[in-house]
Amino acid sequence: MKLRVIKTLKEAKAHNPYEPGLLEIPGQWAQAVVSLIGILDEHRNTGLIVTNVGPGSPAATAGVARGDILLQYDGVPLDQTSTLKRLTGPYIEGGDIARQVVIEAVRGKNEMRFEVAGGRLGITVSAFFRHLIPAQH
């Protein structure tokens, strides 16, 4: 079987993940991509990957970083982006001070805990990426 070299997003979307393929990435991204694949493989069925953190946002102030996998928000498992949205929605912003909540996460192999005021975090997250890795390699 021939090994396919994938160079573009279009080629990646068309590629069957159960067939061998080689993803061509810029050299400076190599270590980050390998780490991300390992994290996503381990947390295939739970967690949300942080895709962006707003500067000065509550999440940034707490230490949340792009690439972190958020596992729980105030003790509730995070399996879909709608779950996080539902959990952060009820808090009043601006008026009363929201109570502190704990976000459990992983960064690489390290377990993390962040304390933030309940409410919007100032981040974007995705559950999509974890589904891109096939259950069987």
matplotlib code that plots the C-alpha trace (Angstrom):
import matplotlib.pyplot as plt

x = [0.0, 1.4, 1.9, 0.0, 1.7, -0.9, 0.1, -3.1, -6.3, -8.3, -6.1, -6.5, -10.3, -10.4, -8.0, -9.4, -8.1, -7.9, -5.4, -1.7, -0.8, 2.0, 1.1, 3.6, 3.9, 6.3, 9.4, 8.7, 5.2, 6.4, 6.8, 3.5, 1.6, 3.1, 2.1, -1.4, -1.9, -0.9, -3.2, -6.2, -5.7, -5.7, -8.8, -10.7, -14.1, -14.1, -12.8, -12.7, -9.5, -8.8, -8.3, -7.9, -7.5, -8.4, -5.7, -6.7, -9.6, -10.6, -9.2, -5.9, -5.6, -6.1, -3.4, -5.4, -3.5, -4.2, -3.9, -5.2, -7.9, -10.7, -12.1, -14.5, -16.1, -17.2, -17.2, -19.3, -17.6, -17.1, -18.0, -19.5, -19.0, -22.7, -22.1, -19.6, -21.8, -24.8, -22.6, -21.2, -24.4, -26.3, -23.7, -24.3, -21.5, -20.7, -23.3, -22.8, -19.4, -19.8, -18.6, -15.3, -15.4, -12.7, -11.8, -9.9, -7.7, -4.6, -1.7, 0.5, 1.0, 0.3, -3.0, -4.1, -6.6, -7.7, -9.9, -12.0, -15.0, -18.1, -19.3, -17.7, -14.1, -12.9, -11.9, -12.9, -13.0, -13.6, -14.6, -14.2, -10.5, -10.6, -12.9, -10.5, -8.3, -9.6, -10.5, -8.3, -4.9]
y = [0.0, 3.4, 6.0, 9.2, 12.6, 15.1, 18.7, 20.8, 21.0, 19.9, 16.8, 16.1, 16.4, 13.9, 11.4, 8.3, 8.3, 4.4, 4.4, 5.2, 8.8, 11.2, 14.8, 17.4, 20.1, 23.0, 22.0, 24.5, 23.0, 19.4, 19.1, 20.9, 18.6, 15.4, 16.6, 17.5, 14.1, 12.4, 14.5, 14.1, 10.4, 10.0, 12.3, 11.1, 10.8, 13.7, 17.3, 20.4, 21.7, 25.4, 26.8, 30.5, 32.5, 36.2, 38.5, 39.7, 37.4, 35.6, 32.4, 34.0, 35.6, 32.1, 30.6, 28.7, 28.4, 27.4, 23.6, 22.8, 20.2, 21.3, 18.2, 19.6, 22.9, 23.2, 19.4, 18.8, 16.8, 18.7, 16.6, 19.2, 22.9, 23.4, 21.9, 24.7, 27.3, 26.1, 26.1, 29.5, 31.2, 31.6, 33.8, 37.5, 39.5, 43.0, 43.4, 40.9, 39.2, 35.7, 32.9, 31.2, 27.9, 25.3, 24.1, 20.8, 20.4, 18.7, 20.3, 17.7, 15.1, 17.6, 17.8, 21.5, 23.3, 26.8, 29.0, 31.6, 33.7, 31.9, 33.3, 33.8, 32.7, 34.6, 31.5, 29.4, 25.7, 22.7, 19.1, 18.5, 17.9, 14.9, 13.1, 13.4, 10.7, 7.2, 4.9, 2.2, 3.0]
z = [0.0, -1.0, 1.8, 0.9, 1.7, 2.8, 2.2, 2.3, 4.4, 1.3, 1.0, 4.8, 4.6, 1.7, 3.3, 4.8, 8.4, 8.4, 5.5, 6.0, 5.4, 6.1, 7.1, 6.0, 8.6, 9.0, 11.1, 13.9, 14.5, 14.7, 18.5, 19.1, 16.7, 18.2, 21.7, 20.6, 18.9, 22.1, 24.2, 21.9, 21.7, 25.4, 25.8, 22.8, 24.5, 26.9, 27.2, 25.1, 23.5, 24.0, 20.5, 21.5, 24.7, 24.7, 26.1, 29.5, 29.7, 32.9, 31.5, 30.5, 34.0, 35.5, 33.3, 30.7, 27.5, 23.9, 23.6, 27.1, 27.4, 29.7, 31.4, 34.0, 34.9, 38.5, 38.8, 35.6, 32.8, 29.6, 26.5, 24.2, 23.6, 24.4, 27.9, 28.7, 27.2, 29.3, 32.5, 32.0, 30.9, 34.2, 35.9, 36.0, 34.5, 35.5, 38.4, 41.2, 41.6, 40.4, 42.7, 41.9, 40.0, 39.4, 35.9, 35.7, 32.7, 31.3, 29.5, 28.0, 30.7, 33.5, 35.3, 35.9, 38.1, 37.3, 39.6, 37.7, 38.4, 37.0, 33.7, 30.3, 30.1, 27.1, 25.2, 22.2, 22.5, 20.2, 20.7, 17.0, 16.9, 19.2, 16.8, 14.0, 15.4, 14.6, 17.5, 16.0, 14.6]

ax = plt.figure().add_subplot(projection="3d")
ax.plot(x, y, z, "-o")
ax.set_aspect("equal")
plt.show()
